[in-house]
Amino acid sequence: MDGSHNIITDSHVTAANVHDSRPYLARLDRQRMRFGFEVEAVGLDAGYMSAAICKGLEERQLYGVIGYRRLNHKPGYFYKREYRYDAAADVYICPAEQRVTYNTTNRLGYREYKSDPKTCKRCPLLMQCTRSANHTKVLTRHVWQDSKERIDQHRLTDVGKKLYARRKETVERSFADAKQLHGHRYARLRGLDKVKEQCLLSAACQNMKKIATHKARKAFWSLIGWLMVRVRPLQWRDEDRSPTNEQNLMMAAVG
């Protein structure tokens, strides 16, 4: 959806087990290529906060603002932010000032850091850190975590706050309109192709309404501008400013 007139520029249907964030970058590239959009910034909700999307936005040199998602936290345990990351040494420092060193990288692209079980076993903060049977604390960090942290900082800036507020006024409003007025609350048909037809028809109807509203507003303000140019201010002398004369002059201006 564009940020100027709230026109829907793309509609894409996936299976229910495919998260919205997976096809996002491909759909973004398709719109830029097909319509020639000069995209400078994007606003996304918290569901799109992933290292892959943050890395993709930076590669495309786009200013991304993504909502904050509160992570699950077990009461009584340290937050992950309490483990400081030392980029120079590539290690984490736990609240007890012990090093959690790199161990391996899994197939999902997360680097795993593990503590020394001999040191953790004697640590007085062990119960707040981990309760694993082997007394080992495991921390993960995505290989593109730096991009994710830089994108996350955008939402705290003045520009980021305005952009995210603009997103709520456009995209979320369109979603609500589609659900309430255009049958998007339920899929009327079965199969991706048929559901895609329903979504495209709904998007077309929404766009026609928005285009008609935009043209009506444009015509109205064009008429106001024409009247301001053609209807000249009436001049009269101070002694002619009686109630009767002023009323006649106003009627003549309206006519």
C-alpha positions as CSV (number, residue, x, y, z in Angstrom):
1,M,0.0,0.0,0.0
2,D,1.3,3.4,-0.9
3,G,1.6,6.2,1.7
4,S,0.0,9.0,-0.3
5,H,-3.5,7.9,-1.3
6,N,-3.7,4.5,0.5
7,I,-4.0,2.6,-2.8
8,I,-3.5,-1.2,-2.4
9,T,-0.6,-2.1,-4.7
10,D,-0.3,-5.8,-4.0
11,S,-2.3,-8.7,-2.8
12,H,-0.7,-12.1,-2.1
13,V,-2.2,-15.3,-0.7
14,T,-0.3,-18.0,1.0
15,A,-1.1,-21.2,2.9
16,A,-2.1,-20.8,6.5
17,N,1.1,-22.3,7.7
18,V,3.3,-19.8,5.9
19,H,4.1,-16.7,8.0
20,D,3.5,-13.3,6.4
21,S,7.2,-12.3,6.8
22,R,8.5,-15.1,4.5
23,P,7.3,-13.7,1.1
24,Y,7.6,-10.1,2.2
25,L,10.9,-9.1,0.5
26,A,10.0,-10.9,-2.7
27,R,6.7,-9.0,-2.9
28,L,8.5,-5.7,-2.1
29,D,10.9,-6.3,-5.0
30,R,8.1,-7.2,-7.3
31,Q,6.3,-3.9,-6.6
32,R,9.4,-1.8,-7.1
33,M,10.2,-3.5,-10.4
34,R,6.7,-3.6,-11.8
35,F,5.5,-0.1,-10.9
36,G,8.8,1.6,-10.6
37,F,8.2,2.7,-7.1
38,E,11.0,4.8,-5.5
39,V,10.6,3.3,-2.0
40,E,12.5,5.1,0.7
41,A,11.1,3.7,3.9
42,V,8.7,1.0,5.0
43,G,6.7,0.5,8.2
44,L,6.0,-3.1,9.4
45,D,4.3,-4.6,12.5
46,A,6.1,-6.6,15.1
47,G,5.5,-9.9,13.2
48,Y,8.0,-8.9,10.6
49,M,10.8,-8.4,13.1
50,S,13.3,-11.0,11.9
51,A,17.0,-10.9,11.1
52,A,16.4,-11.9,7.5
53,I,14.0,-9.0,6.8
54,C,16.3,-6.5,8.6
55,K,19.2,-7.7,6.6
56,G,17.2,-7.4,3.4
57,L,16.1,-3.9,4.1
58,E,19.6,-2.8,4.7
59,E,20.8,-4.4,1.5
60,R,18.1,-2.5,-0.4
61,Q,19.1,0.7,1.5
62,L,15.6,1.2,2.9
63,Y,14.7,2.9,6.2
64,G,12.8,0.3,8.0
65,V,10.6,0.8,11.1
66,I,9.3,-2.4,12.7
67,G,7.1,-2.6,15.8
68,Y,8.4,-4.0,19.1
69,R,7.4,-7.5,20.2
70,R,7.8,-8.4,23.8
71,L,9.6,-11.7,24.1
72,N,8.6,-14.5,26.4
73,H,10.3,-14.4,29.8
74,K,10.2,-16.9,32.6
75,P,9.8,-15.2,36.0
76,G,12.9,-15.5,38.2
77,Y,15.4,-15.7,35.4
78,F,17.7,-13.1,33.9
79,Y,16.6,-11.2,30.8
80,K,18.8,-11.8,27.8
81,R,19.7,-8.1,27.7
82,E,21.4,-8.6,31.0
83,Y,24.0,-10.7,29.2
84,R,26.4,-8.2,27.5
85,Y,27.8,-9.0,24.1
86,D,31.4,-8.2,23.5
87,A,31.8,-7.8,19.7
88,A,35.6,-7.6,19.8
89,A,36.0,-10.9,21.6
90,D,32.8,-12.4,20.2
91,V,31.6,-13.5,23.7
92,Y,28.8,-12.8,26.1
93,I,29.4,-11.6,29.6
94,C,26.9,-13.0,32.1
95,P,25.6,-11.1,35.2
96,A,28.3,-12.9,37.2
97,E,31.0,-11.5,34.9
98,Q,31.8,-14.9,33.4
99,R,32.4,-15.5,29.7
100,V,29.9,-17.4,27.6
101,T,31.9,-18.4,24.5
102,Y,31.0,-19.3,21.0
103,N,30.4,-23.0,20.3
104,T,28.8,-23.6,16.9
105,T,26.3,-22.3,14.3
106,N,23.1,-24.2,13.7
107,R,21.3,-24.7,10.4
108,L,18.9,-21.8,11.1
109,G,21.8,-19.3,11.2
110,Y,22.0,-18.8,14.9
111,R,25.4,-18.8,16.6
112,E,25.3,-20.7,19.9
113,Y,27.3,-19.6,22.9
114,K,27.8,-21.9,25.9
115,S,29.1,-21.3,29.4
116,D,31.7,-23.4,31.3
117,P,29.7,-25.9,33.4
118,K,32.5,-26.2,36.0
119,T,32.3,-22.4,36.6
120,C,28.5,-22.2,36.5
121,K,28.1,-25.1,38.9
122,R,29.6,-23.0,41.7
123,C,27.9,-19.8,40.7
124,P,25.5,-18.3,43.4
125,L,23.4,-16.9,40.5
126,L,22.9,-20.3,38.8
127,M,19.2,-20.6,39.6
128,Q,18.5,-17.2,38.0
129,C,20.6,-18.1,34.9
130,T,19.8,-21.8,34.0
131,R,18.4,-24.9,35.5
132,S,19.8,-27.3,33.0
133,A,21.0,-30.7,34.1
134,N,24.6,-30.1,32.9
135,H,24.8,-26.6,34.4
136,T,25.4,-25.0,31.0
137,K,23.9,-21.7,29.9
138,V,23.2,-21.5,26.1
139,L,22.7,-18.1,24.3
140,T,21.9,-17.7,20.7
141,R,22.7,-14.8,18.3
142,H,21.8,-14.7,14.7
143,V,24.5,-14.1,12.1
144,W,22.6,-11.0,11.0
145,Q,21.8,-9.8,14.5
146,D,23.7,-6.5,13.9
147,S,21.3,-5.6,11.2
148,K,18.3,-6.4,13.4
149,E,19.6,-4.2,16.2
150,R,20.2,-1.3,13.8
151,I,16.7,-1.5,12.4
152,D,15.2,-1.8,15.8
153,Q,16.8,1.5,16.8
154,H,14.8,3.3,14.0
155,R,11.5,3.0,15.9
156,L,12.9,5.1,18.7
157,T,13.7,8.1,16.4
158,D,11.3,10.9,15.7
159,V,11.2,9.9,12.0
160,G,10.5,6.3,12.9
161,K,7.7,7.2,15.3
162,K,6.0,9.3,12.6
163,L,6.4,6.6,10.0
164,Y,5.0,3.9,12.3
165,A,2.1,6.1,13.2
166,R,1.4,6.7,9.5
167,R,1.4,2.9,9.0
168,K,-1.4,2.5,11.5
169,E,-3.4,5.1,9.7
170,T,-3.1,3.5,6.3
171,V,-2.5,-0.3,6.3
172,E,-4.4,-1.2,9.5
173,R,-7.3,1.0,8.4
174,S,-7.4,-0.8,5.1
175,F,-7.3,-4.2,6.8
176,A,-10.3,-3.2,9.0
177,D,-12.2,-2.0,6.0
178,A,-11.6,-5.2,4.1
179,K,-12.8,-7.3,7.1
180,Q,-15.8,-5.3,7.9
181,L,-17.1,-4.3,4.4
182,H,-15.5,-6.6,1.9
183,G,-15.7,-10.2,3.2
184,H,-12.1,-10.6,4.4
185,R,-13.2,-12.0,7.7
186,Y,-13.7,-15.5,6.2
187,A,-12.5,-17.2,3.0
188,R,-15.6,-17.7,0.9
189,L,-14.0,-20.4,-1.4
190,R,-11.5,-23.2,-1.1
191,G,-8.0,-23.3,-2.7
192,L,-5.3,-20.7,-3.0
193,D,-6.3,-19.7,-6.5
194,K,-10.0,-19.1,-5.6
195,V,-9.0,-17.2,-2.4
196,K,-6.6,-15.1,-4.4
197,E,-9.5,-14.1,-6.7
198,Q,-11.5,-13.1,-3.7
199,C,-8.7,-11.0,-2.3
200,L,-8.0,-9.3,-5.7
201,L,-11.6,-8.5,-6.2
202,S,-11.8,-7.0,-2.7
203,A,-8.7,-5.0,-3.3
204,A,-10.0,-3.7,-6.6
205,C,-13.3,-2.6,-4.9
206,Q,-11.4,-0.8,-2.2
207,N,-9.1,1.0,-4.7
208,M,-12.1,2.1,-6.8
209,K,-13.7,3.7,-3.7
210,K,-10.4,5.4,-2.8
211,I,-9.8,6.7,-6.3
212,A,-13.3,8.1,-6.5
213,T,-12.9,9.8,-3.2
214,H,-9.6,11.2,-4.1
215,K,-10.9,12.6,-7.4
216,A,-14.0,14.1,-5.7
217,R,-11.8,15.9,-3.2
218,K,-9.5,17.1,-6.0
219,A,-12.4,18.4,-8.0
220,F,-13.8,20.1,-4.9
221,W,-10.6,22.0,-4.1
222,S,-10.1,22.9,-7.8
223,L,-13.6,24.5,-7.7
224,I,-12.7,26.4,-4.5
225,G,-9.5,27.6,-6.2
226,W,-11.4,28.7,-9.3
227,L,-14.0,30.6,-7.2
228,M,-11.3,32.4,-5.2
229,V,-9.7,33.6,-8.5
230,R,-12.9,34.5,-10.4
231,V,-14.9,36.1,-7.6
232,R,-13.1,39.3,-6.8
233,P,-13.5,41.1,-3.4
234,L,-16.1,43.8,-3.6
235,Q,-15.1,47.3,-2.7
236,W,-17.2,49.9,-1.1
237,R,-16.8,53.0,0.9
238,D,-17.0,53.2,4.7
239,E,-20.2,55.3,4.5
240,D,-21.9,52.5,2.5
241,R,-21.3,49.8,5.2
242,S,-24.9,49.8,6.4
243,P,-26.5,46.5,7.2
244,T,-28.7,46.7,4.1
245,N,-25.9,47.5,1.8
246,E,-23.6,44.7,3.3
247,Q,-26.5,42.2,2.9
248,N,-27.0,43.2,-0.8
249,L,-23.3,43.0,-1.5
250,M,-23.1,39.5,0.0
251,M,-26.0,38.3,-2.0
252,A,-24.4,39.8,-5.2
253,A,-21.2,38.0,-4.4
254,V,-23.0,34.6,-3.9
255,G,-24.9,35.1,-7.1
